[in-house]
């Protein structure tokens, strides 16, 4: 797995955990579109790095469940991942805008730099 993909997966996983630490691994897998094995692998790695703490809690059905809570170290890592995620997405956005301008020019379309081309 490349570093960028790995960072995107970690970012999305940590973001989901921050929103709802009580999500099961299966629910995380479904919500993020990742395999259950990958979610398990990532949670183990985040736990070993001290970025996620696993806590027990009793669910409404009186079964013991796990909560995956971001630690202070995990919150700092998530902040850094967020910054890098935004940098990558901004660069992709700028590249797409430039490509769209080139294609519009090739197609003979005229539009301003920030306005979308309206349908004819």
N, CA, C and O atoms as CSV, one atom per row, in Angstrom:
chain,resi,resn,atom,element,x,y,z
A,1,UNK,N,N,0.851,-1.174,0.000
A,1,UNK,CA,C,0.000,0.000,0.000
A,1,UNK,C,C,0.896,1.236,0.000
A,1,UNK,O,O,1.816,1.332,0.812
A,2,UNK,N,N,0.638,2.174,-0.895
A,2,UNK,CA,C,1.474,3.368,-0.967
A,2,UNK,C,C,1.215,4.254,0.240
A,2,UNK,O,O,0.183,4.140,0.901
A,3,UNK,N,N,2.167,5.141,0.518
A,3,UNK,CA,C,2.044,6.029,1.671
A,3,UNK,C,C,0.802,6.898,1.558
A,3,UNK,O,O,0.099,7.109,2.546
A,4,UNK,N,N,0.525,7.411,0.343
A,4,UNK,CA,C,-0.629,8.290,0.153
A,4,UNK,C,C,-1.934,7.546,0.439
A,4,UNK,O,O,-2.812,8.062,1.130
A,5,UNK,N,N,-2.051,6.347,-0.091
A,5,UNK,CA,C,-3.261,5.559,0.164
A,5,UNK,C,C,-3.338,5.224,1.642
A,5,UNK,O,O,-4.405,5.324,2.248
A,6,UNK,N,N,-2.235,4.834,2.217
A,6,UNK,CA,C,-2.180,4.518,3.630
A,6,UNK,C,C,-2.616,5.721,4.457
A,6,UNK,O,O,-3.389,5.567,5.403
A,7,UNK,N,N,-2.138,6.913,4.119
A,7,UNK,CA,C,-2.521,8.120,4.845
A,7,UNK,C,C,-3.997,8.423,4.659
A,7,UNK,O,O,-4.666,8.827,5.610
A,8,UNK,N,N,-4.518,8.237,3.453
A,8,UNK,CA,C,-5.941,8.478,3.213
A,8,UNK,C,C,-6.790,7.521,4.039
A,8,UNK,O,O,-7.798,7.926,4.617
A,9,UNK,N,N,-6.393,6.265,4.096
A,9,UNK,CA,C,-7.140,5.272,4.880
A,9,UNK,C,C,-7.086,5.640,6.355
A,9,UNK,O,O,-8.112,5.640,7.035
A,10,UNK,N,N,-5.891,5.954,6.852
A,10,UNK,CA,C,-5.757,6.327,8.267
A,10,UNK,C,C,-6.562,7.576,8.571
A,10,UNK,O,O,-7.219,7.651,9.609
A,11,UNK,N,N,-6.521,8.565,7.676
A,11,UNK,CA,C,-7.274,9.798,7.881
A,11,UNK,C,C,-8.764,9.498,7.971
A,11,UNK,O,O,-9.436,9.951,8.898
A,12,UNK,N,N,-9.285,8.733,7.010
A,12,UNK,CA,C,-10.719,8.425,6.992
A,12,UNK,C,C,-11.127,7.606,8.210
A,12,UNK,O,O,-12.193,7.829,8.784
A,13,UNK,N,N,-10.277,6.653,8.607
A,13,UNK,CA,C,-10.566,5.826,9.768
A,13,UNK,C,C,-10.566,6.665,11.044
A,13,UNK,O,O,-11.481,6.557,11.860
A,14,UNK,N,N,-9.552,7.492,11.215
A,14,UNK,CA,C,-9.469,8.319,12.417
A,14,UNK,C,C,-10.610,9.342,12.459
A,14,UNK,O,O,-11.132,9.654,13.529
A,15,UNK,N,N,-10.980,9.847,11.315
A,15,UNK,CA,C,-12.103,10.797,11.251
A,15,UNK,C,C,-13.403,10.110,11.685
A,15,UNK,O,O,-14.179,10.673,12.457
A,16,UNK,N,N,-13.632,8.909,11.192
A,16,UNK,CA,C,-14.836,8.157,11.568
A,16,UNK,C,C,-14.830,7.841,13.058
A,16,UNK,O,O,-15.868,7.936,13.712
A,17,UNK,N,N,-13.676,7.466,13.602
A,17,UNK,CA,C,-13.589,7.149,15.026
A,17,UNK,C,C,-13.813,8.377,15.889
A,17,UNK,O,O,-14.416,8.290,16.958
A,18,UNK,N,N,-13.328,9.517,15.427
A,18,UNK,CA,C,-13.542,10.739,16.197
A,18,UNK,C,C,-15.033,11.083,16.220
A,18,UNK,O,O,-15.550,11.554,17.233
A,19,UNK,N,N,-15.716,10.847,15.104
A,19,UNK,CA,C,-17.155,11.117,15.033
A,19,UNK,C,C,-17.954,10.139,15.887
A,19,UNK,O,O,-18.921,10.531,16.540
A,20,UNK,N,N,-17.555,8.861,15.885
A,20,UNK,CA,C,-18.285,7.838,16.644
A,20,UNK,C,C,-17.335,6.710,17.049
A,20,UNK,O,O,-17.133,5.765,16.286
A,21,UNK,N,N,-16.749,6.805,18.250
A,21,UNK,CA,C,-15.792,5.784,18.691
A,21,UNK,C,C,-16.420,4.415,18.939
A,21,UNK,O,O,-15.704,3.425,19.086
A,22,UNK,N,N,-17.747,4.349,18.985
A,22,UNK,CA,C,-18.404,3.065,19.278
A,22,UNK,C,C,-18.692,2.250,18.022
A,22,UNK,O,O,-19.264,1.164,18.116
A,23,UNK,N,N,-18.309,2.750,16.851
A,23,UNK,CA,C,-18.521,1.974,15.629
A,23,UNK,C,C,-17.735,0.671,15.694
A,23,UNK,O,O,-16.571,0.656,16.092
A,24,UNK,N,N,-18.373,-0.400,15.307
A,24,UNK,CA,C,-17.684,-1.688,15.269
A,24,UNK,C,C,-16.757,-1.720,14.054
A,24,UNK,O,O,-16.862,-0.889,13.152
A,25,UNK,N,N,-15.860,-2.684,14.051
A,25,UNK,CA,C,-14.975,-2.834,12.893
A,25,UNK,C,C,-15.793,-3.120,11.635
A,25,UNK,O,O,-15.474,-2.626,10.553
A,26,UNK,N,N,-16.834,-3.909,11.781
A,26,UNK,CA,C,-17.692,-4.230,10.634
A,26,UNK,C,C,-18.393,-2.971,10.108
A,26,UNK,O,O,-18.491,-2.768,8.898
A,27,UNK,N,N,-18.879,-2.127,11.032
A,27,UNK,CA,C,-19.538,-0.881,10.628
A,27,UNK,C,C,-18.536,0.072,9.974
A,27,UNK,O,O,-18.861,0.731,8.986
A,28,UNK,N,N,-17.331,0.145,10.517
A,28,UNK,CA,C,-16.283,0.971,9.912
A,28,UNK,C,C,-15.978,0.479,8.499
A,28,UNK,O,O,-15.826,1.272,7.570
A,29,UNK,N,N,-15.893,-0.836,8.354
A,29,UNK,CA,C,-15.623,-1.439,7.055
A,29,UNK,C,C,-16.686,-1.023,6.037
A,29,UNK,O,O,-16.365,-0.596,4.928
A,30,UNK,N,N,-17.940,-1.153,6.426
A,30,UNK,CA,C,-19.045,-0.773,5.520
A,30,UNK,C,C,-19.035,0.726,5.222
A,30,UNK,O,O,-19.142,1.138,4.067
A,31,UNK,N,N,-18.907,1.535,6.275
A,31,UNK,CA,C,-18.979,2.987,6.119
A,31,UNK,C,C,-17.856,3.541,5.252
A,31,UNK,O,O,-18.066,4.473,4.475
A,32,UNK,N,N,-16.665,2.966,5.386
A,32,UNK,CA,C,-15.498,3.485,4.670
A,32,UNK,C,C,-15.220,2.749,3.367
A,32,UNK,O,O,-14.352,3.159,2.596
A,33,UNK,N,N,-15.947,1.666,3.116
A,33,UNK,CA,C,-15.727,0.901,1.896
A,33,UNK,C,C,-14.392,0.175,1.898
A,33,UNK,O,O,-13.750,0.040,0.856
A,34,UNK,N,N,-13.974,-0.293,3.073
A,34,UNK,CA,C,-12.700,-1.000,3.224
A,34,UNK,C,C,-12.981,-2.427,3.648
A,34,UNK,O,O,-14.046,-2.719,4.193
A,35,UNK,N,N,-12.046,-3.305,3.406
A,35,UNK,CA,C,-12.220,-4.679,3.855
A,35,UNK,C,C,-12.134,-4.713,5.381
A,35,UNK,O,O,-11.471,-3.879,5.997
A,36,UNK,N,N,-12.805,-5.678,5.968
A,36,UNK,CA,C,-12.775,-5.851,7.419
A,36,UNK,C,C,-11.345,-6.123,7.895
A,36,UNK,O,O,-10.931,-5.636,8.947
A,37,UNK,N,N,-10.604,-6.896,7.118
A,37,UNK,CA,C,-9.214,-7.187,7.468
A,37,UNK,C,C,-8.352,-5.939,7.504
A,37,UNK,O,O,-7.500,-5.795,8.381
A,38,UNK,N,N,-8.569,-5.024,6.544
A,38,UNK,CA,C,-7.788,-3.780,6.515
A,38,UNK,C,C,-8.141,-2.900,7.712
A,38,UNK,O,O,-7.258,-2.294,8.319
A,39,UNK,N,N,-9.410,-2.828,8.048
A,39,UNK,CA,C,-9.828,-2.041,9.218
A,39,UNK,C,C,-9.172,-2.611,10.468
A,39,UNK,O,O,-8.636,-1.860,11.284
A,40,UNK,N,N,-9.209,-3.928,10.627
A,40,UNK,CA,C,-8.597,-4.581,11.772
A,40,UNK,C,C,-7.101,-4.297,11.828
A,40,UNK,O,O,-6.566,-3.960,12.884
A,41,UNK,N,N,-6.433,-4.433,10.695
A,41,UNK,CA,C,-4.990,-4.184,10.602
A,41,UNK,C,C,-4.665,-2.737,11.009
A,41,UNK,O,O,-3.744,-2.500,11.790
A,42,UNK,N,N,-5.421,-1.785,10.477
A,42,UNK,CA,C,-5.167,-0.367,10.769
A,42,UNK,C,C,-5.423,-0.052,12.234
A,42,UNK,O,O,-4.651,0.683,12.851
A,43,UNK,N,N,-6.500,-0.599,12.802
A,43,UNK,CA,C,-6.796,-0.342,14.213
A,43,UNK,C,C,-5.698,-0.912,15.110
A,43,UNK,O,O,-5.315,-0.285,16.098
A,44,UNK,N,N,-5.199,-2.086,14.775
A,44,UNK,CA,C,-4.095,-2.664,15.554
A,44,UNK,C,C,-2.864,-1.768,15.480
A,44,UNK,O,O,-2.208,-1.516,16.490
A,45,UNK,N,N,-2.555,-1.285,14.267
A,45,UNK,CA,C,-1.379,-0.421,14.096
A,45,UNK,C,C,-1.557,0.896,14.853
A,45,UNK,O,O,-0.620,1.371,15.494
A,46,UNK,N,N,-2.741,1.481,14.784
A,46,UNK,CA,C,-2.995,2.741,15.495
A,46,UNK,C,C,-2.926,2.539,17.006
A,46,UNK,O,O,-2.476,3.422,17.736
A,47,UNK,N,N,-3.369,1.383,17.466
A,47,UNK,CA,C,-3.295,1.064,18.892
A,47,UNK,C,C,-1.843,0.888,19.322
A,47,UNK,O,O,-1.443,1.390,20.372
A,48,UNK,N,N,-1.056,0.183,18.522
A,48,UNK,CA,C,0.356,-0.030,18.847
A,48,UNK,C,C,1.139,1.276,18.858
A,48,UNK,O,O,2.095,1.425,19.620
A,49,UNK,N,N,0.733,2.226,18.011
A,49,UNK,CA,C,1.397,3.529,17.967
A,49,UNK,C,C,0.920,4.461,19.077
A,49,UNK,O,O,1.440,5.567,19.226
A,50,UNK,N,N,-0.069,4.018,19.856
A,50,UNK,CA,C,-0.589,4.849,20.942
A,50,UNK,C,C,-1.529,5.940,20.465
A,50,UNK,O,O,-1.753,6.914,21.183
A,51,UNK,N,N,-2.085,5.798,19.262
A,51,UNK,CA,C,-2.968,6.818,18.711
A,51,UNK,C,C,-4.439,6.500,18.944
A,51,UNK,O,O,-5.294,7.382,18.854
A,52,UNK,N,N,-4.732,5.233,19.243
A,52,UNK,CA,C,-6.092,4.792,19.547
A,52,UNK,C,C,-6.031,3.938,20.795
A,52,UNK,O,O,-5.142,3.102,20.953
A,53,UNK,N,N,-6.995,4.162,21.685
A,53,UNK,CA,C,-7.118,3.350,22.896
A,53,UNK,C,C,-8.423,2.573,22.789
A,53,UNK,O,O,-9.464,3.136,22.450
A,54,UNK,N,N,-8.361,1.289,23.078
A,54,UNK,CA,C,-9.556,0.444,23.022
A,54,UNK,C,C,-10.160,0.380,24.422
A,54,UNK,O,O,-9.490,0.025,25.392
A,55,UNK,N,N,-11.448,0.735,24.501
A,55,UNK,CA,C,-12.162,0.678,25.771
A,55,UNK,C,C,-13.378,-0.229,25.623
A,55,UNK,O,O,-13.981,-0.306,24.553
A,56,UNK,N,N,-13.729,-0.911,26.703
A,56,UNK,CA,C,-14.931,-1.741,26.717
A,56,UNK,C,C,-16.129,-0.892,27.130
A,56,UNK,O,O,-16.003,0.026,27.941
A,57,UNK,N,N,-17.288,-1.210,26.565
A,57,UNK,CA,C,-18.526,-0.610,27.038
A,57,UNK,C,C,-19.644,-1.618,26.819
A,57,UNK,O,O,-19.523,-2.533,26.005
A,58,UNK,N,N,-20.725,-1.437,27.550
A,58,UNK,CA,C,-21.856,-2.345,27.438
A,58,UNK,C,C,-22.899,-1.696,26.538
A,58,UNK,O,O,-23.376,-0.596,26.817
A,59,UNK,N,N,-23.248,-2.383,25.460
A,59,UNK,CA,C,-24.206,-1.875,24.483
A,59,UNK,C,C,-25.630,-2.053,25.008
A,59,UNK,O,O,-25.852,-2.692,26.037
A,60,UNK,N,N,-26.590,-1.475,24.279
A,60,UNK,CA,C,-27.992,-1.539,24.670
A,60,UNK,C,C,-28.490,-2.981,24.790
A,60,UNK,O,O,-29.358,-3.273,25.613
A,61,UNK,N,N,-27.944,-3.871,23.978
A,61,UNK,CA,C,-28.356,-5.278,24.036
A,61,UNK,C,C,-27.619,-6.041,25.142
A,61,UNK,O,O,-27.643,-7.271,25.191
A,62,UNK,N,N,-26.957,-5.270,26.039
A,62,UNK,CA,C,-26.247,-5.794,27.195
A,62,UNK,C,C,-25.033,-6.646,26.819
A,62,UNK,O,O,-24.541,-7.423,27.638
A,63,UNK,N,N,-24.553,-6.501,25.589
A,63,UNK,CA,C,-23.346,-7.199,25.175
A,63,UNK,C,C,-22.151,-6.275,25.345
A,63,UNK,O,O,-22.263,-5.055,25.228
A,64,UNK,N,N,-21.013,-6.880,25.622
A,64,UNK,CA,C,-19.781,-6.114,25.768
A,64,UNK,C,C,-19.269,-5.729,24.377
A,64,UNK,O,O,-19.145,-6.585,23.500
A,65,UNK,N,N,-18.979,-4.472,24.181
A,65,UNK,CA,C,-18.486,-3.965,22.902
A,65,UNK,C,C,-17.208,-3.160,23.143
A,65,UNK,O,O,-16.806,-2.919,24.281
A,66,UNK,N,N,-16.587,-2.755,22.040
A,66,UNK,CA,C,-15.376,-1.945,22.118
A,66,UNK,C,C,-15.637,-0.547,21.595
A,66,UNK,O,O,-16.421,-0.346,20.668
A,67,UNK,N,N,-14.971,0.406,22.203
A,67,UNK,CA,C,-14.943,1.775,21.690
A,67,UNK,C,C,-13.490,2.069,21.336
A,67,UNK,O,O,-12.574,1.742,22.091
A,68,UNK,N,N,-13.295,2.685,20.189
A,68,UNK,CA,C,-11.955,3.020,19.712
A,68,UNK,C,C,-11.786,4.534,19.838
A,68,UNK,O,O,-12.262,5.296,18.998
A,69,UNK,N,N,-11.104,4.951,20.895
A,69,UNK,CA,C,-11.003,6.358,21.251
A,69,UNK,C,C,-9.642,6.906,20.825
A,69,UNK,O,O,-8.604,6.309,21.111
A,70,UNK,N,N,-9.662,8.037,20.145
A,70,UNK,CA,C,-8.399,8.678,19.773
A,70,UNK,C,C,-7.742,9.251,21.024
A,70,UNK,O,O,-8.381,9.938,21.820
A,71,UNK,N,N,-6.476,8.959,21.177
A,71,UNK,CA,C,-5.695,9.496,22.295
A,71,UNK,C,C,-5.217,10.900,21.908
A,71,UNK,O,O,-5.368,11.301,20.755
A,72,UNK,N,N,-4.644,11.647,22.850
A,72,UNK,CA,C,-4.065,12.944,22.484
A,72,UNK,C,C,-3.045,12.819,21.345
A,72,UNK,O,O,-2.988,13.672,20.459
A,73,UNK,N,N,-2.250,11.760,21.375
A,73,UNK,CA,C,-1.294,11.516,20.282
A,73,UNK,C,C,-2.052,11.273,18.976
A,73,UNK,O,O,-1.653,11.766,17.921
A,74,UNK,N,N,-3.140,10.517,19.051
A,74,UNK,CA,C,-3.965,10.252,17.877
A,74,UNK,C,C,-4.609,11.511,17.329
A,74,UNK,O,O,-4.714,11.679,16.114
A,75,UNK,N,N,-5.040,12.397,18.215
A,75,UNK,CA,C,-5.639,13.664,17.771
A,75,UNK,C,C,-4.607,14.529,17.050
A,75,UNK,O,O,-4.919,15.173,16.048
A,76,UNK,N,N,-3.375,14.540,17.567
A,76,UNK,CA,C,-2.312,15.299,16.884
A,76,UNK,C,C,-2.029,14.702,15.506
A,76,UNK,O,O,-1.875,15.436,14.529
A,77,UNK,N,N,-1.962,13.372,15.427
A,77,UNK,CA,C,-1.713,12.705,14.146
A,77,UNK,C,C,-2.848,12.982,13.172
A,77,UNK,O,O,-2.610,13.230,11.990
A,78,UNK,N,N,-4.080,12.941,13.664
A,78,UNK,CA,C,-5.227,13.215,12.802
A,78,UNK,C,C,-5.163,14.635,12.254
A,78,UNK,O,O,-5.499,14.864,11.093
A,79,UNK,N,N,-4.738,15.582,13.071
A,79,UNK,CA,C,-4.588,16.970,12.612
A,79,UNK,C,C,-3.545,17.060,11.504
A,79,UNK,O,O,-3.757,17.747,10.505
A,80,UNK,N,N,-2.419,16.370,11.675
A,80,UNK,CA,C,-1.378,16.376,10.632
A,80,UNK,C,C,-1.880,15.692,9.369
A,80,UNK,O,O,-1.619,16.168,8.264
A,81,UNK,N,N,-2.600,14.576,9.518
A,81,UNK,CA,C,-3.160,13.881,8.354
A,81,UNK,C,C,-4.181,14.757,7.634
A,81,UNK,O,O,-4.254,14.747,6.406
A,82,UNK,N,N,-4.959,15.505,8.389
A,82,UNK,CA,C,-5.945,16.408,7.789
A,82,UNK,C,C,-5.251,17.464,6.939
A,82,UNK,O,O,-5.680,17.750,5.821
A,83,UNK,N,N,-4.183,18.039,7.471
A,83,UNK,CA,C,-3.438,19.059,6.709
A,83,UNK,C,C,-2.884,18.484,5.409
A,83,UNK,O,O,-3.005,19.098,4.349
A,84,UNK,N,N,-2.278,17.301,5.498
A,84,UNK,CA,C,-1.709,16.688,4.291
A,84,UNK,C,C,-2.804,16.271,3.308
A,84,UNK,O,O,-2.629,16.397,2.096
A,85,UNK,N,N,-3.928,15.778,3.821
A,85,UNK,CA,C,-5.067,15.413,2.980
A,85,UNK,C,C,-5.561,16.649,2.216
A,85,UNK,O,O,-5.804,16.586,1.011
A,86,UNK,N,N,-5.703,17.758,2.921
A,86,UNK,CA,C,-6.149,18.999,2.269
A,86,UNK,C,C,-5.140,19.489,1.231
A,86,UNK,O,O,-5.534,19.974,0.170
A,87,UNK,N,N,-3.867,19.370,1.518
A,87,UNK,CA,C,-2.839,19.767,0.556
A,87,UNK,C,C,-2.932,18.927,-0.712
A,87,UNK,O,O,-2.861,19.459,-1.820
A,88,UNK,N,N,-3.092,17.610,-0.550
A,88,UNK,CA,C,-3.205,16.728,-1.726
A,88,UNK,C,C,-4.459,17.048,-2.525
A,88,UNK,O,O,-4.410,17.150,-3.750
A,89,UNK,N,N,-5.577,17.206,-1.836
A,89,UNK,CA,C,-6.839,17.478,-2.541
A,89,UNK,C,C,-6.823,18.848,-3.214
A,89,UNK,O,O,-7.366,18.999,-4.309
A,90,UNK,N,N,-6.217,19.836,-2.586
A,90,UNK,CA,C,-6.106,21.163,-3.189
A,90,UNK,C,C,-5.249,21.099,-4.447
A,90,UNK,O,O,-5.592,21.706,-5.461
A,91,UNK,N,N,-4.138,20.370,-4.392
A,91,UNK,CA,C,-3.279,20.219,-5.569
A,91,UNK,C,C,-4.038,19.508,-6.689
A,91,UNK,O,O,-3.933,19.898,-7.852
A,92,UNK,N,N,-4.801,18.467,-6.344
A,92,UNK,CA,C,-5.612,17.763,-7.349
A,92,UNK,C,C,-6.650,18.699,-7.958
A,92,UNK,O,O,-6.868,18.683,-9.169
A,93,UNK,N,N,-7.281,19.506,-7.130
A,93,UNK,CA,C,-8.295,20.454,-7.589
A,93,UNK,C,C,-7.691,21.471,-8.555
A,93,UNK,O,O,-8.273,21.757,-9.601
A,94,UNK,N,N,-6.535,22.010,-8.208
A,94,UNK,CA,C,-5.867,22.990,-9.073
A,94,UNK,C,C,-5.477,22.356,-10.407
A,94,UNK,O,O,-5.619,22.975,-11.461
A,95,UNK,N,N,-4.984,21.115,-10.353
A,95,UNK,CA,C,-4.613,20.418,-11.594
A,95,UNK,C,C,-5.848,20.177,-12.457
A,95,UNK,O,O,-5.785,20.331,-13.677
A,96,UNK,N,N,-6.958,19.805,-11.849
A,96,UNK,CA,C,-8.199,19.600,-12.607
A,96,UNK,C,C,-8.700,20.901,-13.220
A,96,UNK,O,O,-9.153,20.914,-14.364
A,97,UNK,N,N,-8.621,21.989,-12.469
A,97,UNK,CA,C,-9.038,23.288,-13.013
A,97,UNK,C,C,-8.204,23.654,-14.238
A,97,UNK,O,O,-8.734,24.130,-15.242
A,98,UNK,N,N,-6.890,23.427,-14.145
A,98,UNK,CA,C,-6.009,23.739,-15.267
A,98,UNK,C,C,-6.343,22.861,-16.474
A,98,UNK,O,O,-6.368,23.345,-17.606
A,99,UNK,N,N,-6.598,21.582,-16.236
A,99,UNK,CA,C,-6.954,20.674,-17.328
A,99,UNK,C,C,-8.282,21.070,-17.962
A,99,UNK,O,O,-8.434,21.005,-19.182
A,100,UNK,N,N,-9.233,21.477,-17.147
A,100,UNK,CA,C,-10.538,21.917,-17.667
A,100,UNK,C,C,-10.372,23.149,-18.547
A,100,UNK,O,O,-10.988,23.243,-19.608
A,101,UNK,N,N,-9.545,24.092,-18.110
A,101,UNK,CA,C,-9.304,25.299,-18.919
A,101,UNK,C,C,-8.714,24.934,-20.279
A,101,UNK,O,O,-9.120,25.486,-21.302
A,102,UNK,N,N,-7.750,24.000,-20.292
A,102,UNK,CA,C,-7.129,23.557,-21.546
A,102,UNK,C,C,-8.181,22.901,-22.442
A,102,UNK,O,O,-8.260,23.198,-23.633
A,103,UNK,N,N,-8.980,22.016,-21.870
A,103,UNK,CA,C,-10.004,21.319,-22.656
A,103,UNK,C,C,-11.066,22.286,-23.176
A,103,UNK,O,O,-11.533,22.142,-24.306
A,104,UNK,N,N,-11.447,23.260,-22.368
A,104,UNK,CA,C,-12.415,24.257,-22.815
A,104,UNK,C,C,-11.844,25.068,-23.984
A,104,UNK,O,O,-12.548,25.384,-24.943
A,105,UNK,N,N,-10.560,25.395,-23.880
A,105,UNK,CA,C,-9.910,26.144,-24.956
A,105,UNK,C,C,-9.884,25.306,-26.234
A,105,UNK,O,O,-10.165,25.806,-27.323
A,106,UNK,N,N,-9.540,24.016,-26.082
A,106,UNK,CA,C,-9.511,23.121,-27.236
A,106,UNK,C,C,-10.889,22.971,-27.866
A,106,UNK,O,O,-11.013,22.849,-29.084
A,107,UNK,N,N,-11.908,22.981,-27.043
A,107,UNK,CA,C,-13.273,22.800,-27.536
A,107,UNK,C,C,-13.897,24.112,-27.999
A,107,UNK,O,O,-15.028,24.133,-28.485
A,108,UNK,N,N,-13.157,25.196,-27.846
A,108,UNK,CA,C,-13.663,26.491,-28.279
A,108,UNK,C,C,-14.668,27.101,-27.327
A,108,UNK,O,O,-15.436,27.988,-27.701
A,109,UNK,N,N,-14.660,26.630,-26.116
A,109,UNK,CA,C,-15.578,27.175,-25.113
A,109,UNK,C,C,-14.888,28.329,-24.414
A,109,UNK,O,O,-13.675,28.310,-24.200
A,110,UNK,N,N,-15.665,29.321,-24.065
A,110,UNK,CA,C,-15.122,30.486,-23.365
A,110,UNK,C,C,-15.834,30.600,-22.034
A,110,UNK,O,O,-17.059,30.721,-21.988
A,111,UNK,N,N,-15.085,30.562,-20.965
A,111,UNK,CA,C,-15.647,30.769,-19.652
A,111,UNK,C,C,-14.599,31.445,-18.797
A,111,UNK,O,O,-13.408,31.408,-19.107
A,112,UNK,N,N,-15.052,32.062,-17.718
A,112,UNK,CA,C,-14.095,32.655,-16.805
A,112,UNK,C,C,-13.436,31.552,-16.001
A,112,UNK,O,O,-13.913,30.418,-15.970
A,113,UNK,N,N,-12.365,31.886,-15.367
A,113,UNK,CA,C,-11.541,30.891,-14.687
A,113,UNK,C,C,-12.313,30.169,-13.583
A,113,UNK,O,O,-12.137,28.962,-13.420
A,114,UNK,N,N,-13.155,30.856,-12.828
A,114,UNK,CA,C,-13.807,30.252,-11.688
A,114,UNK,C,C,-15.262,29.884,-11.927
A,114,UNK,O,O,-15.888,29.286,-11.051
A,115,UNK,N,N,-15.820,30.222,-13.083
A,115,UNK,CA,C,-17.229,29.919,-13.350
A,115,UNK,C,C,-17.342,28.601,-14.100
A,115,UNK,O,O,-16.572,28.340,-15.023
A,116,UNK,N,N,-18.304,27.767,-13.704
A,116,UNK,CA,C,-18.511,26.534,-14.450
A,116,UNK,C,C,-19.119,26.843,-15.815
A,116,UNK,O,O,-19.822,27.840,-15.981
A,117,UNK,N,N,-18.844,25.987,-16.779
A,117,UNK,CA,C,-19.383,26.167,-18.110
A,117,UNK,C,C,-20.850,25.767,-18.071
A,117,UNK,O,O,-21.185,24.680,-17.599
A,118,UNK,N,N,-21.732,26.641,-18.567
A,118,UNK,CA,C,-23.154,26.320,-18.552
A,118,UNK,C,C,-23.503,25.453,-19.761
A,118,UNK,O,O,-22.892,25.568,-20.824
A,119,UNK,N,N,-24.493,24.587,-19.578
A,119,UNK,CA,C,-24.915,23.706,-20.664
A,119,UNK,C,C,-25.639,24.477,-21.734
A,119,UNK,O,O,-26.300,25.477,-21.453
A,120,UNK,N,N,-25.517,24.011,-22.970
A,120,UNK,CA,C,-26.168,24.702,-24.081
A,120,UNK,C,C,-27.384,23.945,-24.535
A,120,UNK,O,O,-28.067,24.374,-25.465
